């Protein structure tokens, strides 16, 4: 999941550089990041 989140960050960053920033893409990445953190925290408990 962490690899997917990192790959999404790279893709969103590249998109923003080439075509300009898109708020919905960043919002989606933040949601994915929070989901990843939640899964990581639940595994450590």
N, C-alpha and C positions, 0 to 999 in steps of 0.2 A: 504494500500500500504506500509506503514511503517513496518507493521508486516511482510509482504512478504520480504521486503528488509532485515530486521533483520534476518529472518529465512535463507535467502540466504547467508548472512554473516557467520552465524553459520555453514551452510553446506559447504561452500567453505573453511572455516578455518579447519573444521574437515577433509575434503578431503586432504588439504595441509599437515596436521599433519600425516595422515595415508599413503598417496601415494606420497607425494611430491608436491611442488608448481606447479600450471599450470597457465601460464600467461593469457590464454584465459578465464579461470574462473574468475580471478580477474578483467580482463577487462570487462567482462559481469556484474560483481557485481558493478563496478564503473558506468557503463551505467545505471543500474537499480537504483542506488543511486541518480544519477543526475536526472533521470526521476521522482523519488519520490520528490526530492527537488523542481523540476519545478512544479509539481502538487500542492505541499503544498504552494508554493509562489503564484500560480495563484488563489488558493482558498482564500488567505488572501487579495487579491487586490479588 
